[in-house]
Amino acid sequence: MPSDDGVFVYPDEPVTRLIRGTLFLRDVPAVKPDEVNSAVQCYYQVGRMSLELQACMDLLEHVMAEPAYDVLRTKEQLGYSVGADAKLTGCVVGFSITVQVRHHKRMRV
């Protein structure tokens, strides 16, 4: 959002620092109890925002998008939607791979 002098200022956004080598699992129940769609997202927190790091994550997204779709969606048939995305949350750069499915099944991602 622009400030009074026209300079863009990012709003404060709290970001939890994930400890290297640990697993953090967040299970979020569906809003509707009869919901049959579900998703799994593997998120890798990379580090503090820098132009170089963001460029690397954008390149990684470009390189991984097609192979992730080919392997996870086409060959493994894990879900109807598969994505590999660079993320910027607050000032923290990350990368995620997301698989969405139409039914509840145990995924081996």
C-alpha positions, 0 to 999 in steps of 0.5 A: 500500500502506498504511503503518504509520500507515494512509496510502497510500504508492505504491511506487517505480516507475522511469519513463523520461523521454521526450525531447520530439520524439523517437521511442522504439520498443520491439519486444517479441517474443512469448513463443510463436514461433507467436503470431499476435496482435500489438499497436501502442501509441502512448504520449504522455508528458504530464508529472508527476502533478497533479490538474488534469493527471490530470483533463484526461487522463481527459477526453481519454480520455472524448472520444477513446474512441468516435472512436478506436474508430470510425475505427481499428476500424470505418472503417480496420478495423485491428484487433479491439481498439482503445482510447484510455486515460489512463495513470498510471505512477509519478507520470507522466501519459500517454495511449495509443492501442492497436490489437490484431490477430489476425495479423502485418500492417504497421499504418499507425497 
